[in-house]
Amino acid sequence: MACPRQQTFCQALRSDFNANHWRGISKRKMYQMGAEKGGLMATLRLSHEQLPRDLKECFVSCSLFPKGHAFRKEEIIRVWMALGYLDGPGAGVQRMEDTGNSIFTQLLQRSFFKENNEAPGTYIIPEPFDELAEFLSSGEYFRIKKRSEFDDGPINIPERARHVYLDINDLARASGRLSRITNLRSLVVVGQISSGSQKSDLIQTLKELLIGMKCLRVLMVSEPLLADLPKLKHLRYLEIHVEENYGNASLPESICKLYQLQTLIRRFCGNKLSMPKNFKQLISLQFLETEPEAVCTIADIGKLTSLQEINTFEVGDNDNFGISQLENMNQVRGSLCIKGLEMVEGKDEALKAKLGKKEYIETLDLRWKLVSKERTESMMTAPHEVLEGLQPHCNLSKLIINGYTGMEPPNWLKGAPAQELNLKCIELSNCSGWKDLPPFGILPYLKVLHLRQMRSLRRIGEEIYGQDIPSGFPQLHELLFEGLRNLEEWFLPNRDIQLLPKLRSLSITNCGKLKGPQALPYLLENLPSVFIKNCPNIGKDYIRPSMTIGKPILKKDVECIRTSPVYCQKPASLKRKFADRS
């Protein structure tokens, strides 16, 4: 059965077999065909009319951007938030972001949006839905197409326009009409300043326009035009994008008076971005996208209790940057990397972060800076106490510990507390003092375990599996040992015990002292991916005739066969192939 679009075109073509008529059909806009009975636009309008009101508003708002414009889901949802499209009956019952996610998913499922194959992670409005959105906006969302620099005539903007998109070089010509639209909700200024335009004049023009835009909620500018911001008390979304490297830059101090601001995006390609002194006054800020180094310069960031994404927090040497700043930031979600933990003095101070109350964090990255080799007993004790005080919420999915110099793991990775964790991935790197591993095998959901550069680790004993060895690591898919240069022993029970039932990938590299367990061949024989390199005590002696051949093998494993000493599990045909080359 033909789709509505095919049916519409067929009907139009069948009406006249003249070649000129067919050429005309191919050049016509979708909305022009919509005026005809049974046209595609009529069909699309009908599908739009059947949408709930909130979905209609959100879809039409996308007509502000050019056709083919690629957008991230998170960005468009935050624009909807700023414009008040997510303040429906469910407001207060669930987060506006969750409401926006639901609306976005429904529009995607109904084909109003589609994934952008040219830029994974972004979306576009497919044809002919983009023309439908433009048709339905009826001038409320008005996009000014870039004009020639030789065209200095005035730019007409409809009186009903509430959302305007234009090129930066057209700002002066549009300023007269824009200044008369006092209830503008969105202003998007894109592009780079041309050689014929004066930057200082554009800055002044924009400043004068913004003074009169008392109702503005969304502002996007692509050049450093905001040397100073007027008081925009309704502004909720601010995006400043710098295309070129202008050296060091700073946000204007006046930005700190935007008390309703929810989203601030500052993409900067320069060397350094400094944050305003009173940035902590942005108490409504939920989303901040900028360089991690800039975020780390925000004093008293703990006052931004609505902030949901900070990605990186670096502990400083005074209270304005202390770990206690995290105490009330319980809306933080996604990934959180805490650097500079060597600055935290003990468990009591670490407890002030109250990580156990941050239920939305999925990935926690804890980092200490590497210290000198000469360590005192107190230096080794303090990190252990700090790590004890950083117990995360049980919802945590991924834990990364880097540079930890304590001699043992925290108690919350042992026994009953560990079994309550939802951890699926653990990565330990440069934990130089860690001598014994906790019973990771009791973690019911653990799928990935990576151990790197742990110089004090000499033995991986049976305690890693937990008290019931056969039931240890029930979900583990991936196991990696890298740079464990002093590791000598890895306990594997005999072949009669079914161990690591779901393991699919094993990588052991640069473990020069490790002697292969006797049961290793029986573990290897059913693995799709095995990579062993620079481990002289694990060699060809572990290839048994009973090992299964013909298993699939990863491309990277095939490539590394050429290095020596190395063993990668491979089918017999590959063994012969590489033997012929030697």
C-alpha positions as CSV (number, residue, x, y, z in Angstrom):
1,M,0.0,0.0,0.0
2,A,1.3,3.4,-0.9
3,C,2.1,5.9,1.8
4,P,0.0,9.2,2.0
5,R,2.9,11.1,0.4
6,Q,3.0,8.7,-2.6
7,Q,-0.8,8.8,-2.9
8,T,-0.8,12.6,-3.0
9,F,1.9,12.9,-5.6
10,C,0.2,10.2,-7.7
11,Q,-3.1,12.0,-7.6
12,A,-1.5,15.3,-8.6
13,L,0.5,13.7,-11.5
14,R,-2.5,11.7,-12.8
15,S,-4.6,14.9,-13.1
16,D,-2.5,16.1,-16.1
17,F,0.1,14.2,-18.2
18,N,1.6,17.3,-19.6
19,A,5.4,17.4,-19.0
20,N,5.3,21.0,-17.9
21,H,2.7,20.1,-15.3
22,W,4.9,17.4,-13.9
23,R,7.9,19.7,-13.7
24,G,5.8,22.2,-11.8
25,I,4.6,19.5,-9.4
26,S,8.3,18.6,-8.6
27,K,9.1,22.3,-7.7
28,R,6.0,23.1,-5.6
29,K,6.1,23.4,-1.8
30,M,4.3,20.9,0.3
31,Y,2.0,23.5,1.8
32,Q,1.0,24.6,-1.7
33,M,-0.1,21.1,-2.4
34,G,-1.9,21.1,0.9
35,A,-4.5,23.4,-0.5
36,E,-5.7,20.7,-2.9
37,K,-8.2,18.1,-1.7
38,G,-6.5,15.0,-0.5
39,G,-3.0,16.7,-0.5
40,L,-0.2,15.5,1.6
41,M,-0.2,18.7,3.8
42,A,-3.9,18.0,4.6
43,T,-2.9,14.5,5.7
44,L,-0.1,15.8,7.8
45,R,-2.2,18.6,9.3
46,L,-4.7,15.9,10.3
47,S,-2.0,13.9,12.1
48,H,-0.9,17.2,13.8
49,E,-4.5,18.0,14.9
50,Q,-4.7,14.7,16.6
51,L,-1.8,15.5,18.9
52,P,-2.3,16.6,22.4
53,R,-1.9,20.4,22.9
54,D,1.5,20.2,24.6
55,L,2.9,18.1,21.7
56,K,1.5,20.6,19.2
57,E,3.3,23.5,20.8
58,C,6.6,21.7,21.2
59,F,6.6,20.6,17.6
60,V,5.7,24.0,16.1
61,S,8.4,25.7,18.2
62,C,11.0,23.8,16.2
63,S,10.1,25.8,13.1
64,L,12.2,28.6,14.6
65,F,15.3,26.8,13.3
66,P,16.4,26.3,9.7
67,K,15.4,23.2,7.7
68,G,17.8,20.4,8.4
69,H,18.9,21.9,11.7
70,A,20.4,19.2,13.9
71,F,19.5,19.5,17.6
72,R,20.2,17.4,20.7
73,K,17.3,16.1,22.7
74,E,18.4,17.8,25.9
75,E,18.8,21.2,24.3
76,I,15.4,21.3,22.7
77,I,13.7,20.1,25.9
78,R,15.4,22.9,27.8
79,V,14.1,25.4,25.3
80,W,10.6,24.0,25.8
81,M,11.1,24.4,29.6
82,A,12.2,28.0,29.2
83,L,9.2,28.8,27.0
84,G,6.8,27.3,29.5
85,Y,5.5,24.5,27.3
86,L,6.1,21.9,30.0
87,D,4.1,23.7,32.7
88,G,1.1,21.6,32.1
89,P,-1.3,19.8,34.5
90,G,1.5,17.4,35.5
91,A,3.8,20.2,36.7
92,G,5.0,19.5,40.2
93,V,4.1,15.8,40.0
94,Q,7.1,15.0,37.9
95,R,10.2,16.9,36.7
96,M,9.7,19.1,33.7
97,E,12.6,17.3,32.1
98,D,10.8,14.0,32.4
99,T,7.7,15.6,30.8
100,G,9.9,16.9,28.0
101,N,11.4,13.5,27.5
102,S,8.0,11.9,27.2
103,I,6.9,14.6,24.6
104,F,10.1,14.1,22.6
105,T,9.7,10.4,22.6
106,Q,6.1,10.6,21.4
107,L,7.1,13.0,18.6
108,L,9.9,10.7,17.6
109,Q,7.6,7.7,17.5
110,R,5.1,9.5,15.4
111,S,7.9,10.5,12.9
112,F,7.7,14.2,13.6
113,F,11.4,13.8,14.5
114,K,14.0,11.4,13.3
115,E,17.6,10.5,14.2
116,N,20.3,12.3,12.2
117,N,22.5,9.8,10.6
118,E,25.2,12.4,9.8
119,A,25.6,13.4,13.4
120,P,24.8,10.6,15.8
121,G,23.2,11.8,19.0
122,T,21.3,14.5,17.2
123,Y,17.9,14.7,15.6
124,I,16.2,16.6,12.7
125,I,12.7,17.3,11.5
126,P,12.2,15.2,8.4
127,E,10.6,16.4,5.2
128,P,7.8,17.3,4.8
129,F,7.2,17.8,8.5
130,D,9.6,20.8,8.6
131,E,7.3,22.6,6.1
132,L,4.3,21.6,8.1
133,A,5.9,23.2,11.2
134,E,6.7,26.4,9.3
135,F,3.1,26.5,7.8
136,L,1.5,26.0,11.2
137,S,3.6,28.7,12.9
138,S,1.9,31.4,10.9
139,G,4.6,33.9,11.5
140,E,4.7,33.5,15.3
141,Y,8.1,31.8,14.8
142,F,9.8,33.9,12.2
143,R,13.1,33.0,10.6
144,I,15.0,35.7,8.6
145,K,17.1,34.2,5.8
146,K,20.6,35.5,5.5
147,R,20.7,38.4,3.1
148,S,23.5,39.7,0.8
149,E,25.8,42.3,2.4
150,F,24.8,44.5,-0.6
151,D,21.1,44.3,0.4
152,D,20.8,47.2,2.9
153,G,17.0,47.5,2.7
154,P,14.8,47.1,5.9
155,I,13.7,43.7,7.1
156,N,10.0,43.3,7.7
157,I,9.0,41.1,10.6
158,P,5.3,40.2,11.2
159,E,3.6,41.9,14.1
160,R,2.6,38.6,15.6
161,A,6.2,37.3,15.7
162,R,7.2,36.2,19.2
163,H,10.3,34.1,18.3
164,V,12.9,35.4,15.8
165,Y,15.9,33.8,14.2
166,L,18.4,35.9,12.2
167,D,22.0,36.2,11.0
168,I,24.2,38.5,13.1
169,N,24.9,40.8,10.1
170,D,21.2,41.4,9.6
171,L,20.8,42.6,13.2
172,A,21.1,46.3,12.5
173,R,18.6,46.2,9.5
174,A,16.1,44.3,11.6
175,S,16.5,46.4,14.7
176,G,13.9,48.9,13.8
177,R,11.2,46.3,13.6
178,L,12.5,44.3,16.5
179,S,12.4,47.3,18.8
180,R,8.7,47.6,18.3
181,I,8.0,44.0,19.3
182,T,8.1,44.4,23.1
183,N,6.7,40.9,23.9
184,L,9.3,38.9,22.1
185,R,9.9,35.5,23.7
186,S,12.9,34.1,21.8
187,L,15.8,35.7,20.0
188,V,18.4,33.6,18.1
189,V,21.3,35.4,16.5
190,V,23.7,33.2,14.5
191,G,26.7,33.4,12.3
192,Q,29.9,35.4,12.3
193,I,30.5,39.1,11.9
194,S,31.4,39.9,8.3
195,S,34.3,42.1,7.4
196,G,31.9,44.9,6.5
197,S,30.3,45.0,10.0
198,Q,31.5,46.8,13.0
199,K,31.5,44.7,16.1
200,S,31.1,47.6,18.5
201,D,28.1,48.8,16.6
202,L,26.5,45.3,16.8
203,I,27.2,45.1,20.5
204,Q,25.5,48.4,21.1
205,T,22.5,47.5,18.8
206,L,21.9,44.2,20.6
207,K,22.2,45.9,24.0
208,E,19.6,48.5,23.1
209,L,17.2,45.8,21.7
210,L,17.5,43.7,24.8
211,I,16.7,46.6,27.1
212,G,13.2,46.7,25.5
213,M,12.7,42.9,25.5
214,K,11.1,42.6,28.9
215,C,9.4,39.3,28.2
216,L,12.4,37.5,26.6
217,R,12.8,33.9,27.8
218,V,15.3,32.4,25.3
219,L,18.4,34.1,24.0
220,M,21.1,32.5,21.8
221,V,24.0,34.5,20.4
222,S,27.0,33.1,18.5
223,E,29.5,35.9,19.0
224,P,30.9,37.5,22.2
225,L,28.3,40.3,22.0
226,L,27.3,40.3,25.6
227,A,29.8,42.6,27.2
228,D,26.9,43.7,29.5
229,L,23.4,42.3,29.9
230,P,20.4,44.3,30.9
231,K,18.0,43.0,33.5
232,L,16.0,40.3,31.8
233,K,14.0,39.0,34.7
234,H,12.2,36.4,32.6
235,L,15.2,35.0,30.8
236,R,15.4,31.2,31.4
237,Y,17.7,30.0,28.6
238,L,21.0,31.7,27.6
239,E,23.4,30.2,25.0
240,I,26.6,31.9,24.0
241,H,28.6,30.2,21.3
242,V,32.0,31.4,20.2
243,E,33.1,30.1,16.8
244,E,36.7,31.3,16.8
245,N,39.5,31.5,19.3
246,Y,39.4,34.9,20.9
247,G,41.9,34.1,23.7
248,N,40.8,34.3,27.3
249,A,37.2,35.4,28.0
250,S,34.8,36.0,30.9
251,L,31.1,36.2,31.4
252,P,29.7,39.6,32.3
253,E,29.1,40.1,36.0
254,S,25.5,41.3,35.0
255,I,24.7,37.7,34.2
256,C,24.5,37.0,37.9
257,K,21.2,39.0,38.1
258,L,19.3,36.6,35.9
259,Y,17.6,35.0,38.9
260,Q,15.2,32.9,36.7
261,L,17.9,31.5,34.5
262,Q,17.5,27.7,34.2
263,T,20.0,26.9,31.4
264,L,23.4,28.5,30.6
265,I,25.4,27.2,27.7
266,R,28.8,28.8,27.1
267,R,30.8,27.0,24.5
268,F,34.2,28.7,24.3
269,C,37.1,27.8,22.1
270,G,39.7,30.0,23.8
271,N,42.4,29.3,26.3
272,K,40.5,30.1,29.5
273,L,37.1,31.2,30.6
274,S,36.6,32.8,34.0
275,M,33.3,32.8,35.8
276,P,31.8,35.9,37.4
277,K,32.4,36.5,41.1
278,N,28.8,36.3,42.1
279,F,27.8,33.3,39.9
280,K,26.4,31.6,43.1
281,Q,23.4,34.0,42.9
282,L,21.9,32.1,39.9
283,I,19.8,30.0,42.3
284,S,17.4,28.7,39.6
285,L,20.2,27.4,37.4
286,Q,19.7,23.7,36.6
287,F,21.9,23.1,33.6
288,L,25.4,24.5,33.0
289,E,27.4,23.5,29.9
290,T,30.9,24.9,29.7
291,E,34.5,23.9,30.2
292,P,35.1,21.8,33.3
293,E,38.0,24.0,34.3
294,A,35.6,27.0,34.4
295,V,33.1,25.2,36.6
296,C,35.8,24.4,39.1
297,T,36.4,28.2,39.5
298,I,32.9,28.9,40.8
299,A,33.1,29.9,44.5
300,D,30.4,28.6,46.8
301,I,28.9,26.5,44.0
302,G,26.9,24.7,46.8
303,K,24.4,27.5,46.8
304,L,23.3,26.4,43.3
305,T,21.1,23.7,44.8
306,S,19.0,23.3,41.7
307,L,22.0,22.4,39.5
308,Q,21.6,19.0,37.9
309,E,24.9,18.7,36.0
310,I,28.3,19.8,37.0
311,N,30.4,16.8,35.8
312,T,33.6,18.0,37.6
313,F,34.1,19.3,41.1
314,E,37.6,20.0,42.3
315,V,38.2,20.3,46.0
316,G,40.1,23.5,46.9
317,D,42.0,24.7,49.9
318,N,39.3,26.9,51.5
319,D,35.6,26.6,52.4
320,N,34.5,28.3,49.3
321,F,35.8,25.3,47.3
322,G,35.6,22.6,50.1
323,I,33.9,19.3,49.6
324,S,31.1,20.4,51.9
325,Q,29.9,22.5,48.9
326,L,28.3,19.3,47.6
327,E,26.2,18.8,50.8
328,N,22.9,20.2,49.5
329,M,23.4,19.6,45.8
330,N,21.1,16.6,45.8
331,Q,19.7,17.2,42.3
332,V,23.0,16.4,40.6
333,R,22.7,13.5,38.2
334,G,24.5,11.7,35.5
335,S,28.3,11.7,36.0
336,L,30.2,13.4,38.8
337,C,34.0,13.5,39.0
338,I,35.5,14.7,42.3
339,K,39.1,15.8,41.9
340,G,41.6,16.9,44.6
341,L,40.5,14.4,47.3
342,E,44.0,14.6,48.8
343,M,42.8,18.0,50.1
344,V,40.1,16.3,52.3
345,E,41.5,15.7,55.8
346,G,39.4,12.8,57.0
347,K,36.1,10.9,57.2
348,D,34.2,13.6,59.0
349,E,35.0,16.1,56.3
350,A,34.2,13.6,53.5
351,L,30.8,12.9,55.1
352,K,29.8,16.5,54.5
353,A,29.5,15.8,50.8
354,K,26.5,13.5,51.7
355,L,27.0,11.4,48.5
356,G,24.6,8.8,50.0
357,K,21.7,11.3,49.4
358,K,22.5,11.9,45.7
359,E,20.3,9.2,44.2
360,Y,20.5,10.4,40.6
361,I,24.2,10.0,40.2
362,E,25.0,7.1,37.8
363,T,28.8,7.4,37.5
364,L,31.0,8.5,40.3
365,D,34.7,9.2,39.6
366,L,36.9,9.7,42.7
367,R,40.4,11.1,42.1
368,W,43.4,11.7,44.2
369,K,46.6,13.3,42.8
370,L,49.6,11.0,42.9
371,V,52.0,11.8,45.8
372,S,55.7,11.1,46.2
373,K,56.9,7.6,46.8
374,E,57.9,8.4,50.4
375,R,54.6,8.1,52.2
376,T,54.0,8.5,56.0
377,E,51.5,6.3,57.8
378,S,49.2,9.2,58.2
379,M,49.2,9.9,54.5
380,M,48.1,6.3,53.9
381,T,45.5,6.3,56.6
382,A,43.7,9.6,55.6
383,P,42.7,8.4,52.1
384,H,41.1,5.3,53.6
385,E,39.1,7.4,56.0
386,V,38.1,9.8,53.2
387,L,36.9,6.9,51.0
388,E,34.9,5.5,53.9
389,G,33.1,8.9,54.1
390,L,32.3,9.0,50.4
391,Q,29.9,6.1,50.4
392,P,27.5,6.6,47.4
393,H,23.8,6.0,47.0
394,C,22.9,2.4,46.2
395,N,21.6,3.5,42.8
396,L,25.1,4.2,41.6
397,S,25.9,2.2,38.4
398,K,29.6,2.9,37.8
399,L,32.4,3.6,40.2
400,I,35.9,4.8,39.2
401,I,38.7,5.2,41.8
402,N,41.9,6.8,40.6
403,G,45.1,7.6,42.6
404,Y,43.8,6.3,45.9
405,T,46.8,5.6,48.2
406,G,45.0,3.8,51.0
407,M,46.0,0.3,52.0
408,E,42.6,-1.3,51.9
409,P,39.2,-0.9,50.4
410,P,36.3,0.9,52.2
411,N,33.8,-1.2,54.2
412,W,30.9,-0.2,51.9
413,L,32.5,-2.4,49.2
414,K,32.4,-5.4,51.6
415,G,29.7,-7.6,53.0
416,A,26.1,-6.6,53.3
417,P,26.5,-2.9,52.3
418,A,28.1,-4.0,49.0
419,Q,25.2,-6.4,48.2
420,E,22.8,-3.4,48.3
421,L,24.8,-1.6,45.6
422,N,23.5,-1.5,42.0
423,L,27.1,-1.3,40.6
424,K,27.5,-2.6,37.1
425,C,31.0,-1.3,36.5
426,I,34.1,-0.8,38.7
427,E,37.4,0.7,37.4
428,L,40.4,0.9,39.8
429,S,43.5,2.8,38.6
430,N,46.7,3.8,40.3
431,C,45.5,2.6,43.7
432,S,49.1,2.1,44.7
433,G,48.6,1.1,48.3
434,W,45.7,-1.4,47.8
435,K,47.0,-4.9,48.8
436,D,43.8,-6.9,49.0
437,L,40.7,-6.8,46.9
438,P,37.2,-6.8,48.4
439,P,34.7,-9.6,47.5
440,F,33.6,-8.0,44.3
441,G,32.0,-11.3,43.4
442,I,29.1,-10.7,45.7
443,L,28.0,-7.6,43.7
444,P,24.9,-9.0,42.1
445,Y,24.8,-6.8,39.0
446,L,28.6,-6.3,38.3
447,K,29.3,-6.7,34.6
448,V,32.6,-4.9,34.1
449,L,35.7,-5.0,36.3
450,H,38.9,-3.2,35.4
451,L,42.1,-3.2,37.5
452,R,45.0,-1.0,36.3
453,Q,48.4,0.0,37.8
454,M,47.9,-1.4,41.3
455,R,51.6,-1.8,42.3
456,S,50.9,-3.2,45.8
457,L,48.6,-6.0,44.6
458,R,50.5,-9.3,44.6
459,R,47.7,-11.8,44.9
460,I,44.1,-12.1,43.8
461,G,42.8,-14.7,46.2
462,E,39.7,-16.7,46.6
463,E,38.2,-14.0,48.8
464,I,37.4,-11.9,45.7
465,Y,34.6,-14.3,44.9
466,G,32.9,-14.1,48.2
467,Q,32.2,-16.9,50.7
468,D,30.3,-18.9,48.1
469,I,32.9,-19.2,45.3
470,P,30.7,-20.9,42.6
471,S,28.2,-18.1,42.9
472,G,30.7,-15.3,42.6
473,F,30.5,-12.8,39.7
474,P,27.1,-14.1,38.4
475,Q,26.8,-11.3,35.8
476,L,30.4,-10.4,35.0
477,H,30.9,-9.9,31.2
478,E,34.3,-8.2,31.0
479,L,37.5,-8.6,33.1
480,L,40.7,-6.6,32.6
481,F,44.1,-6.7,34.3
482,E,46.5,-4.0,33.1
483,G,49.9,-3.0,34.4
484,L,49.7,-5.1,37.6
485,R,53.4,-5.5,37.5
486,N,53.7,-7.2,41.0
487,L,50.8,-9.5,40.6
488,E,52.1,-13.1,41.0
489,E,49.0,-15.2,41.7
490,W,45.4,-15.3,40.5
491,F,43.2,-17.9,42.2
492,L,40.9,-19.8,39.9
493,P,39.1,-22.9,41.3
494,N,39.4,-26.2,39.5
495,R,37.5,-26.9,36.3
496,D,34.7,-28.8,38.1
497,I,33.3,-25.5,39.4
498,Q,31.5,-23.4,36.8
499,L,33.1,-20.0,37.4
500,L,32.3,-16.7,35.7
501,P,29.3,-18.1,33.8
502,K,28.7,-15.0,31.7
503,L,32.2,-13.8,31.1
504,R,32.7,-12.8,27.4
505,S,36.0,-10.8,27.4
506,L,39.3,-11.3,29.2
507,S,42.3,-8.9,28.8
508,I,45.6,-9.4,30.7
509,T,48.4,-7.0,29.7
510,N,51.8,-6.1,31.2
511,C,51.5,-8.4,34.1
512,G,55.1,-9.7,34.0
513,K,55.1,-11.7,37.2
514,L,51.6,-13.3,36.9
515,K,51.7,-17.1,36.6
516,G,48.8,-18.6,34.8
517,P,46.4,-20.5,37.0
518,Q,46.0,-24.2,36.2
519,A,42.3,-23.7,35.5
520,L,42.9,-20.8,33.1
521,P,42.7,-22.9,29.8
522,Y,39.2,-24.1,30.8
523,L,38.1,-20.5,31.4
524,L,39.5,-19.4,28.1
525,E,38.1,-22.1,25.9
526,N,34.6,-20.6,25.8
527,L,35.4,-16.9,25.6
528,P,34.7,-15.0,22.4
529,S,37.4,-12.4,23.2
530,V,40.7,-13.1,24.9
531,F,43.8,-10.8,24.8
532,I,47.0,-11.6,26.6
533,K,50.1,-9.5,26.0
534,N,53.5,-9.0,27.7
535,C,52.8,-11.7,30.2
536,P,55.8,-14.1,29.8
537,N,54.5,-16.6,32.4
538,I,51.2,-17.1,30.5
539,G,52.1,-18.6,27.2
540,K,51.5,-21.4,24.7
541,D,51.4,-24.0,27.4
542,Y,47.9,-22.9,28.1
543,I,46.6,-23.7,24.7
544,R,45.0,-27.1,25.1
545,P,43.6,-29.4,22.3
546,S,40.3,-29.4,24.1
547,M,39.9,-25.7,23.6
548,T,36.9,-24.9,21.4
549,I,37.9,-23.7,17.9
550,G,35.9,-21.7,15.4
551,K,34.7,-19.2,18.0
552,P,34.1,-15.6,16.8
553,I,37.0,-13.3,17.4
554,L,37.2,-9.5,17.7
555,K,39.1,-7.6,15.0
556,K,41.5,-6.1,17.6
557,D,42.4,-9.5,18.8
558,V,43.4,-10.7,15.3
559,E,45.6,-7.6,14.8
560,C,47.5,-8.2,18.1
561,I,48.4,-11.7,17.2
562,R,51.5,-10.3,15.3
563,T,53.0,-9.0,18.5
564,S,55.1,-11.2,20.8
565,P,54.8,-12.5,23.4
566,V,51.0,-12.5,23.0
567,Y,48.2,-15.0,23.0
568,C,44.8,-14.4,21.5
569,Q,42.2,-17.1,21.2
570,K,41.5,-17.7,17.5
571,P,40.1,-20.3,15.2
572,A,42.4,-23.1,13.9
573,S,42.3,-21.5,10.4
574,L,43.8,-18.3,11.8
575,K,46.5,-20.3,13.6
576,R,47.5,-21.9,10.2
577,K,47.3,-18.5,8.4
578,F,49.7,-16.8,10.8
579,A,52.0,-19.8,11.0
580,D,52.5,-19.7,7.2
581,R,53.6,-16.0,7.5
582,S,56.3,-16.7,10.1
